[in-house]
Amino acid sequence: MDRRGFVTSGMAAGLAGITGAGSGLPGLIQAGSLGRVGKTLPDGSVKLSSNENPLGLAPAAREAVVDALVHANRYPHDYRGALYDALARSLGVGTNNLVLGAGSTEILQIAVQAFTGPNVPLVVAEPTFEDVPRYQRPFAFELRAVPLTRDMAHDLPRMREAAQNGGRPAVVYICNPNNPTGTLTRSNELDRWIADAPETTLFLVDEAYLEYADDPAYRTALPWIERKRNVVVVRTFSKIYAMAGMRLGYGVAHPDTTARLAEFVIQNNPNVPAAFAGLASLADDGLIARSVAVNAESRAIAHQTLNELGLEYLPSHTNFIMHRINGELSSYIGRMADLGVRVGRPFPPMLGWNRVSFGLPNEMDRWADALKGLRRQGWL
């Protein structure tokens, strides 16, 4: 038996053991599920509550993970150099512009805790990706939340006022496209602020959904990193590369800034399978196009369904959509779950809206049927 045969047969045996009686994980893991795609769970329900890529790991990345298992007894430092090199080439930056983390969330945590302080407020939109304010909460630092504009963009003039701190530093978090709304903030407006801002204002620009956005008003903030030490662009392998469970993300910034961030990073990251999968994903020239195409097809089903039901929705530049509901949100979430469709959690203050993450087109058909069923019952 060759190495891959040995590893995969061992993995199947291990999974069979995990899913046996008394494992504590009934229905979560099944033997032979390594190549399964989509968001339909073993219990038959479809999980549209998390912004995960339904295509799953790219085939080459799956093979890379299997290859990586024979190195799992090793510490990661001998394996991450190749990932740094490949990622730097793909972005057109130097390796000293990069810092890796356990998903983009670790980079965000590092940046918040490295640069905020007792006199350094954290300025965020409301609503936005809620983990960032959470990373500030263990400390007695000031959080300044600014509501989105009427068209659900970041209110940059008001955020700019909130960041003015008597000449002292401030940290500004911009999630663009924004989660949970899926909406864009025009890049030229953000660029003007970055150009004018003192270097004591740190811009933390979260581009987790960059690859899904094709609006001409949107572009990456990456060009700023060589000119400005106060811009950190944060990205992830979780979304377009379908590696949410592998936990691999990165920050891109001026070398002086990455050196500061590196002081807060755990030393043994990323894990070996994640490094192998990341390398394979970067080398897959068609992966991004496949993910974008499936996402567009599922988004079209969502648009058609919501239009048919007369439910307002926000323009989505991501792999999810935020739409109006009629009625109480928790009741809606529960009723959809009863129909086998898990939809998004509440995102205050938008409690008259629900976020649904895109699955495969056939899974979006199930969501559409469930939605129409609630309408027939007079519940939507």
KEMIDO-191834 format. One record per residue (C-alpha): residue number from 1; x, z, y. Coordinates in nm, 4 decimals, padded with zeros to 6 digits. Layout:
BEGIN
VEXDREN num        x        z        y
VEXDREN NUM        X        Z        Y
...
% end
This chain:
BEGIN
VEXDREN num        x        z        y
VEXDREN   1  00.0000  00.0000  00.0000
VEXDREN   2  00.1395 -00.0941  00.3434
VEXDREN   3  00.1638  00.1481  00.6334
VEXDREN   4 -00.1617  00.0429  00.7982
VEXDREN   5 -00.3457  00.0584  00.4679
VEXDREN   6 -00.2126  00.4061  00.4079
VEXDREN   7 -00.3069  00.5250  00.7547
VEXDREN   8 -00.6544  00.3691  00.7617
VEXDREN   9 -00.7454  00.4917  00.4147
VEXDREN  10 -00.6261  00.8367  00.5134
VEXDREN  11 -00.8298  00.8178  00.8322
VEXDREN  12 -01.1413  00.7190  00.6378
VEXDREN  13 -01.0897  01.0111  00.4023
VEXDREN  14 -01.0429  01.2434  00.6978
VEXDREN  15 -01.3578  01.1186  00.8682
VEXDREN  16 -01.5519  01.1592  00.5460
VEXDREN  17 -01.4357  01.5196  00.5377
VEXDREN  18 -01.5294  01.5745  00.9003
VEXDREN  19 -01.8818  01.4493  00.8486
VEXDREN  20 -01.9399  01.6567  00.5354
VEXDREN  21 -02.1409  01.9731  00.5105
VEXDREN  22 -02.0208  02.2575  00.7272
VEXDREN  23 -01.8074  02.0368  00.9516
VEXDREN  24 -01.9914  02.1422  01.2654
VEXDREN  25 -02.0119  01.7768  01.3764
VEXDREN  26 -02.3170  01.6395  01.1961
VEXDREN  27 -02.4017  01.2866  01.3012
VEXDREN  28 -02.1245  01.2573  01.5585
VEXDREN  29 -01.8582  01.0890  01.3468
VEXDREN  30 -01.9088  00.8585  01.0515
VEXDREN  31 -01.6553  00.7158  00.8111
VEXDREN  32 -01.6038  00.3445  00.8686
VEXDREN  33 -01.7104  00.3670  01.2336
VEXDREN  34 -01.3731  00.2707  01.3808
VEXDREN  35 -01.4892 -00.0770  01.4848
VEXDREN  36 -01.8422  00.0118  01.5939
VEXDREN  37 -01.9443 -00.1070  01.9397
VEXDREN  38 -02.2404 -00.0260  02.1583
VEXDREN  39 -02.3967  00.2987  02.2720
VEXDREN  40 -02.6321  00.3562  01.9812
VEXDREN  41 -02.5524  00.6882  01.8163
VEXDREN  42 -02.5737  00.7671  01.4440
VEXDREN  43 -02.9089  00.9409  01.5004
VEXDREN  44 -03.0531  00.6137  01.6318
VEXDREN  45 -03.0731  00.7161  01.9961
VEXDREN  46 -02.8996  00.5076  02.2601
VEXDREN  47 -02.6711  00.6881  02.5039
VEXDREN  48 -02.7072  00.5418  02.8520
VEXDREN  49 -02.6159  00.8652  03.0276
VEXDREN  50 -02.2379  00.8155  03.0647
VEXDREN  51 -02.0492  00.5314  03.2282
VEXDREN  52 -01.8726  00.4168  02.9128
VEXDREN  53 -01.7867  00.0591  02.8183
VEXDREN  54 -02.0150 -00.0363  02.5256
VEXDREN  55 -01.7659 -00.2880  02.3859
VEXDREN  56 -01.5390 -00.0090  02.2661
VEXDREN  57 -01.1631 -00.0370  02.2350
VEXDREN  58 -01.0297 -00.3914  02.2298
VEXDREN  59 -00.9388 -00.5046  01.8749
VEXDREN  60 -00.5687 -00.5037  01.9606
VEXDREN  61 -00.5993 -00.1534  02.1039
VEXDREN  62 -00.7664 -00.0309  01.7851
VEXDREN  63 -00.4768 -00.1654  01.5821
VEXDREN  64 -00.2327 -00.0064  01.8250
VEXDREN  65 -00.3982  00.3323  01.7793
VEXDREN  66 -00.3606  00.3019  01.4021
VEXDREN  67  00.0062  00.2105  01.4469
VEXDREN  68  00.0498  00.5080  01.6807
VEXDREN  69 -00.0721  00.7606  01.4256
VEXDREN  70  00.2545  00.7506  01.2336
VEXDREN  71  00.4228  00.8609  01.5601
VEXDREN  72  00.1726  01.1384  01.6317
VEXDREN  73  00.4219  01.4041  01.5241
VEXDREN  74  00.6483  01.3000  01.8116
VEXDREN  75  00.6388  01.4144  02.1717
VEXDREN  76  00.5251  01.1350  02.4060
VEXDREN  77  00.8311  01.1014  02.6307
VEXDREN  78  00.9943  00.8307  02.4155
VEXDREN  79  00.6794  00.6148  02.4285
VEXDREN  80  00.5577  00.6264  02.7860
VEXDREN  81  00.8379  00.4235  02.9446
VEXDREN  82  00.6987  00.0971  02.8081
VEXDREN  83  00.3562  00.1824  02.9483
VEXDREN  84  00.5011  00.2595  03.2908
VEXDREN  85  00.6845 -00.0750  03.2872
VEXDREN  86  00.3832 -00.2778  03.1768
VEXDREN  87  00.1492 -00.1090  03.4219
VEXDREN  88  00.3923 -00.1561  03.7110
VEXDREN  89  00.4230 -00.5285  03.6274
VEXDREN  90  00.0463 -00.5734  03.6104
VEXDREN  91  00.0006 -00.4104  03.9532
VEXDREN  92  00.3054 -00.5596  04.1210
VEXDREN  93  00.4499 -00.2178  04.2083
VEXDREN  94  00.7504 -00.0136  04.1032
VEXDREN  95  00.7430  00.2470  03.8316
VEXDREN  96  00.8225  00.5035  04.1004
VEXDREN  97  00.4848  00.4173  04.2575
VEXDREN  98  00.3031  00.5470  03.9491
VEXDREN  99  00.1957  00.8795  03.8078
VEXDREN 100  00.0028  00.8982  03.4806
VEXDREN 101 -00.2667  01.1464  03.3915
VEXDREN 102 -00.5289  01.2389  03.1344
VEXDREN 103 -00.7812  00.9992  03.2823
VEXDREN 104 -00.8207  00.9463  03.6543
VEXDREN 105 -00.9805  01.2904  03.6705
VEXDREN 106 -00.6453  01.4616  03.6211
VEXDREN 107 -00.4924  01.2575  03.9033
VEXDREN 108 -00.7824  01.3550  04.1278
VEXDREN 109 -00.7420  01.7212  04.0357
VEXDREN 110 -00.3694  01.7068  04.0982
VEXDREN 111 -00.4119  01.5443  04.4384
VEXDREN 112 -00.6821  01.7849  04.5536
VEXDREN 113 -00.4853  02.0909  04.4474
VEXDREN 114 -00.1503  01.9554  04.5688
VEXDREN 115 -00.2636  01.8622  04.9179
VEXDREN 116 -00.5556  02.0876  05.0149
VEXDREN 117 -00.5007  02.4426  05.1379
VEXDREN 118 -00.6502  02.7217  05.3491
VEXDREN 119 -00.6359  02.5066  05.6634
VEXDREN 120 -00.6679  02.1678  05.4916
VEXDREN 121 -01.0344  02.0688  05.4399
VEXDREN 122 -01.1516  01.8322  05.1670
VEXDREN 123 -01.3872  01.5690  05.3111
VEXDREN 124 -01.6209  01.3944  05.0659
VEXDREN 125 -01.9370  01.1872  05.0662
VEXDREN 126 -02.2665  01.3250  04.9358
VEXDREN 127 -02.3469  01.2314  04.6672
VEXDREN 128 -02.0234  01.1162  04.5089
VEXDREN 129 -01.8242  01.1805  04.1906
VEXDREN 130 -01.8878  01.5510  04.1525
VEXDREN 131 -01.5633  01.6458  03.9779
VEXDREN 132 -01.3633  01.6191  04.2994
VEXDREN 133 -01.5485  01.8998  04.4838
VEXDREN 134 -01.5250  02.1059  04.1634
VEXDREN 135 -01.1460  02.0841  04.1714
VEXDREN 136 -01.1507  02.2468  04.5145
VEXDREN 137 -01.3887  02.5293  04.4165
VEXDREN 138 -01.1416  02.7661  04.2437
VEXDREN 139 -00.9714  02.8040  04.5803
VEXDREN 140 -01.1016  02.9431  04.9069
VEXDREN 141 -01.0619  02.6080  05.0788
VEXDREN 142 -01.3151  02.4319  05.2980
VEXDREN 143 -01.5316  02.1490  05.1630
VEXDREN 144 -01.6925  01.9157  05.4182
VEXDREN 145 -01.9640  01.6968  05.2595
VEXDREN 146 -02.0991  01.4051  05.4645
VEXDREN 147 -02.4224  01.2311  05.3543
VEXDREN 148 -02.4056  00.8615  05.2732
VEXDREN 149 -02.5449  00.6158  05.5259
VEXDREN 150 -02.8941  00.4718  05.4953
VEXDREN 151 -02.7544  00.1781  05.2955
VEXDREN 152 -02.5686  00.4212  05.0677
VEXDREN 153 -02.2169  00.3496  05.1947
VEXDREN 154 -01.9665  00.6164  05.2961
VEXDREN 155 -02.0395  00.7211  05.6535
VEXDREN 156 -01.6825  00.6658  05.7666
VEXDREN 157 -01.7338  00.7541  06.1361
VEXDREN 158 -01.8829  01.0931  06.0416
VEXDREN 159 -01.6205  01.1493  05.7727
VEXDREN 160 -01.3564  01.0686  06.0308
VEXDREN 161 -01.4990  01.3358  06.2604
VEXDREN 162 -01.5053  01.5833  05.9720
VEXDREN 163 -01.1396  01.5087  05.8947
VEXDREN 164 -01.0267  01.5781  06.2498
VEXDREN 165 -00.8808  01.9205  06.2039
VEXDREN 166 -00.7146  02.0212  06.5263
VEXDREN 167 -00.4029  01.8211  06.4390
VEXDREN 168 -00.3745  01.9885  06.1002
VEXDREN 169 -00.3864  01.8047  05.7633
VEXDREN 170 -00.7033  01.6988  05.5829
VEXDREN 171 -00.7796  01.5283  05.2494
VEXDREN 172 -01.0424  01.2529  05.2404
VEXDREN 173 -01.1937  01.1382  04.9104
VEXDREN 174 -01.3385  00.7855  04.8998
VEXDREN 175 -01.4983  00.6700  04.5737
VEXDREN 176 -01.5372  00.2948  04.6174
VEXDREN 177 -01.7500  00.1633  04.4494
VEXDREN 178 -01.9241  00.4977  04.4618
VEXDREN 179 -02.0466  00.7018  04.1691
VEXDREN 180 -02.3398  00.7753  04.1215
VEXDREN 181 -02.4867  00.5185  04.3600
VEXDREN 182 -02.2860  00.2130  04.2494
VEXDREN 183 -02.2689  00.0998  04.6121
VEXDREN 184 -01.9797 -00.0326  04.8198
VEXDREN 185 -01.8158  00.0766  05.1425
VEXDREN 186 -01.6771 -00.2194  05.3364
VEXDREN 187 -01.3012 -00.2321  05.2960
VEXDREN 188 -01.2272 -00.3525  05.6484
VEXDREN 189 -01.3886 -00.0360  05.7881
VEXDREN 190 -01.1811  00.1852  05.5608
VEXDREN 191 -00.8685 -00.0147  05.6463
VEXDREN 192 -00.9221  00.0462  06.0176
VEXDREN 193 -00.9389  00.4187  05.9621
VEXDREN 194 -00.6308  00.4253  05.7410
VEXDREN 195 -00.4383  00.2204  05.9968
VEXDREN 196 -00.5275  00.4615  06.2774
VEXDREN 197 -00.5022  00.7891  06.0888
VEXDREN 198 -00.2014  01.0204  06.1149
VEXDREN 199 -00.0045  01.0731  05.7956
VEXDREN 200 -00.1405  01.4273  05.7832
VEXDREN 201 -00.4738  01.2772  05.6698
VEXDREN 202 -00.4424  01.2007  05.2984
VEXDREN 203 -00.6730  00.9295  05.1631
VEXDREN 204 -00.7638  00.9678  04.7985
VEXDREN 205 -00.9196  00.6296  04.7097
VEXDREN 206 -01.0917  00.6248  04.3716
VEXDREN 207 -01.1134  00.2706  04.2306
VEXDREN 208 -01.2453  00.3538  03.8831
VEXDREN 209 -01.4951  00.0642  03.8993
VEXDREN 210 -01.2751 -00.1871  04.0802
VEXDREN 211 -01.2974 -00.4594  03.8147
VEXDREN 212 -01.6776 -00.4727  03.8256
VEXDREN 213 -01.6947 -00.5327  04.2023
VEXDREN 214 -01.6917 -00.8948  04.3183
VEXDREN 215 -01.8317 -00.8607  04.6711
VEXDREN 216 -01.6116 -01.0333  04.9325
VEXDREN 217 -01.6443 -00.7261  05.1551
VEXDREN 218 -01.4539 -00.5245  04.8967
VEXDREN 219 -01.0846 -00.5154  04.8110
VEXDREN 220 -00.8374 -00.2677  04.6747
VEXDREN 221 -00.6552 -00.0216  04.8981
VEXDREN 222 -00.3356 -00.0842  04.7012
VEXDREN 223 -00.1499 -00.2757  04.9779
VEXDREN 224 -00.1338  00.0432  05.1854
VEXDREN 225  00.0917  00.2348  04.9488
VEXDREN 226  00.4193  00.0863  05.0705
VEXDREN 227  00.3357  00.1328  05.4379
VEXDREN 228  00.1627  00.4695  05.4243
VEXDREN 229  00.2655  00.7855  05.2421
VEXDREN 230 -00.0881  00.9222  05.2855
VEXDREN 231 -00.2768  00.6815  05.0562
VEXDREN 232 -00.3234  00.7507  04.6846
VEXDREN 233 -00.5113  00.4872  04.4851
VEXDREN 234 -00.6599  00.6327  04.1669
VEXDREN 235 -00.7607  00.4201  03.8676
VEXDREN 236 -00.8545  00.4666  03.5061
VEXDREN 237 -00.8456  00.3024  03.1645
VEXDREN 238 -01.1804  00.4679  03.0873
VEXDREN 239 -01.4142  00.2016  03.2261
VEXDREN 240 -01.3077 -00.1615  03.2006
VEXDREN 241 -01.0615 -00.0889  02.9160
VEXDREN 242 -01.3142  00.1248  02.7223
VEXDREN 243 -01.0714  00.4143  02.6748
VEXDREN 244 -01.2796  00.7062  02.8067
VEXDREN 245 -01.2100  00.9138  02.4971
VEXDREN 246 -00.8372  00.8379  02.5039
VEXDREN 247 -00.7913  00.9975  02.8494
VEXDREN 248 -00.5558  00.7690  03.0366
VEXDREN 249 -00.5534  00.7189  03.4120
VEXDREN 250 -00.3030  00.6757  03.6913
VEXDREN 251 -00.2347  00.7147  04.0584
VEXDREN 252 -00.0519  00.4598  04.2718
VEXDREN 253  00.1190  00.5723  04.5905
VEXDREN 254  00.4369  00.5690  04.7968
VEXDREN 255  00.7327  00.7063  04.5930
VEXDREN 256  00.7519  01.0150  04.8141
VEXDREN 257  00.3876  01.0886  04.7370
VEXDREN 258  00.4115  01.0293  04.3628
VEXDREN 259  00.7090  01.2645  04.3566
VEXDREN 260  00.4891  01.5347  04.5073
VEXDREN 261  00.2067  01.4614  04.2617
VEXDREN 262  00.4480  01.4659  03.9683
VEXDREN 263  00.5231  01.8329  04.0400
VEXDREN 264  00.1677  01.9123  03.9237
VEXDREN 265  00.1459  01.6811  03.6199
VEXDREN 266  00.1728  01.8192  03.2679
VEXDREN 267  00.5026  01.6988  03.1250
VEXDREN 268  00.3857  01.5583  02.7913
VEXDREN 269  00.1409  01.2903  02.8928
VEXDREN 270 -00.0036  01.0537  02.8031
VEXDREN 271 -00.0587  01.1240  02.4350
VEXDREN 272  00.0995  00.8735  02.1968
VEXDREN 273 -00.2191  00.6922  02.0801
VEXDREN 274 -00.3335  00.6555  02.4412
VEXDREN 275  00.0021  00.5056  02.5422
VEXDREN 276 -00.0143  00.2539  02.2559
VEXDREN 277 -00.3765  00.1644  02.3320
VEXDREN 278 -00.2999  00.1265  02.7028
VEXDREN 279 -00.0151 -00.1136  02.6332
VEXDREN 280 -00.2293 -00.3230  02.4008
VEXDREN 281 -00.5167 -00.3301  02.6476
VEXDREN 282 -00.2939 -00.4477  02.9329
VEXDREN 283 -00.1678 -00.7288  02.7099
VEXDREN 284 -00.5201 -00.8503  02.6243
VEXDREN 285 -00.5758 -01.1268  02.8792
VEXDREN 286 -00.9456 -01.1665  02.7983
VEXDREN 287 -01.0488 -00.8023  02.7859
VEXDREN 288 -01.1532 -00.7634  03.1492
VEXDREN 289 -01.3510 -01.0887  03.1470
VEXDREN 290 -01.5363 -00.9880  02.8307
VEXDREN 291 -01.6291 -00.6499  02.9728
VEXDREN 292 -01.7438 -00.7962  03.3039
VEXDREN 293 -01.9538 -01.0649  03.1310
VEXDREN 294 -02.1391 -00.8199  02.9054
VEXDREN 295 -02.1898 -00.5846  03.1995
VEXDREN 296 -02.3414 -00.8654  03.4071
VEXDREN 297 -02.5833 -00.9567  03.1287
VEXDREN 298 -02.6978 -00.5962  03.0917
VEXDREN 299 -02.7298 -00.5552  03.4678
VEXDREN 300 -02.9533 -00.8641  03.4803
VEXDREN 301 -03.1865 -00.7052  03.2236
VEXDREN 302 -03.1992 -00.3901  03.4359
VEXDREN 303 -03.2782 -00.5909  03.7499
VEXDREN 304 -03.5510 -00.7900  03.5765
VEXDREN 305 -03.7129 -00.4777  03.4351
VEXDREN 306 -03.7031 -00.2792  03.7563
VEXDREN 307 -03.8350 -00.5756  03.9553
VEXDREN 308 -04.1208 -00.6176  03.7070
VEXDREN 309 -04.2137 -00.2499  03.7409
VEXDREN 310 -04.1712 -00.2468  04.1175
VEXDREN 311 -03.9079  00.0274  04.1072
VEXDREN 312 -03.6532  00.0311  04.3883
VEXDREN 313 -03.2868  00.0188  04.2867
VEXDREN 314 -02.9528  00.0216  04.4632
VEXDREN 315 -02.7193 -00.2790  04.4487
VEXDREN 316 -02.4761 -00.2056  04.1661
VEXDREN 317 -02.1078 -00.2982  04.1740
VEXDREN 318 -02.0295 -00.0869  03.8686
VEXDREN 319 -02.1347 -00.0437  03.5043
VEXDREN 320 -02.4488  00.1542  03.5937
VEXDREN 321 -02.7455  00.1346  03.8261
VEXDREN 322 -02.9369  00.3944  04.0281
VEXDREN 323 -03.3141  00.3404  04.0456
VEXDREN 324 -03.6199  00.5168  04.1770
VEXDREN 325 -03.8555  00.7038  03.9500
VEXDREN 326 -04.2097  00.8196  04.0084
VEXDREN 327 -04.2590  01.1811  03.9145
VEXDREN 328 -04.0390  01.4791  03.8397
VEXDREN 329 -03.6857  01.3919  03.7327
VEXDREN 330 -03.6366  01.6423  03.4520
VEXDREN 331 -03.9678  01.5372  03.2953
VEXDREN 332 -03.8616  01.1731  03.3132
VEXDREN 333 -03.5255  01.2459  03.1485
VEXDREN 334 -03.7003  01.4422  02.8726
VEXDREN 335 -03.9597  01.1740  02.8061
VEXDREN 336 -03.6963  00.9042  02.7835
VEXDREN 337 -03.5024  01.1231  02.5383
VEXDREN 338 -03.8184  01.1590  02.3289
VEXDREN 339 -03.8230  00.7785  02.3089
VEXDREN 340 -03.4624  00.7745  02.1895
VEXDREN 341 -03.3006  00.6760  02.5203
VEXDREN 342 -03.0620  00.9168  02.6937
VEXDREN 343 -03.0449  00.8509  03.0674
VEXDREN 344 -02.8406  01.0047  03.3443
VEXDREN 345 -02.8373  01.3631  03.4683
VEXDREN 346 -02.9619  01.4737  03.8124
VEXDREN 347 -02.7418  01.3914  04.1108
VEXDREN 348 -02.8537  01.6083  04.4049
VEXDREN 349 -02.9769  01.5384  04.6620
VEXDREN 350 -03.1070  01.2123  04.5046
VEXDREN 351 -03.3648  01.3845  04.2835
VEXDREN 352 -03.6118  01.0958  04.3079
VEXDREN 353 -03.3594  00.8628  04.1459
VEXDREN 354 -03.2059  00.8180  03.8022
VEXDREN 355 -02.8726  00.6661  03.7016
VEXDREN 356 -02.8680  00.4538  03.3873
VEXDREN 357 -02.5357  00.3362  03.2442
VEXDREN 358 -02.5280 -00.0123  03.0968
VEXDREN 359 -02.5145 -00.0551  02.7213
VEXDREN 360 -02.5117 -00.3777  02.5268
VEXDREN 361 -02.7945 -00.6186  02.6184
VEXDREN 362 -03.0011 -00.5236  02.3113
VEXDREN 363 -02.9644 -00.1573  02.4081
VEXDREN 364 -03.0812 -00.2354  02.7604
VEXDREN 365 -03.3852 -00.4005  02.5998
VEXDREN 366 -03.4597 -00.0659  02.4333
VEXDREN 367 -03.4294  00.1066  02.7708
VEXDREN 368 -03.6644 -00.1525  02.9225
VEXDREN 369 -03.9213 -00.1032  02.6462
VEXDREN 370 -03.9054  00.2756  02.6916
VEXDREN 371 -03.9489  00.2412  03.0670
VEXDREN 372 -04.2496  00.0144  03.0226
VEXDREN 373 -04.3935  00.2580  02.7708
VEXDREN 374 -04.3814  00.5366  03.0285
VEXDREN 375 -04.5560  00.3085  03.2773
VEXDREN 376 -04.8349  00.2425  03.0282
VEXDREN 377 -04.8766  00.6188  02.9888
VEXDREN 378 -04.9031  00.6574  03.3648
VEXDREN 379 -04.5810  00.8613  03.3793
VEXDREN 380 -04.3672  00.6203  03.5811
% end
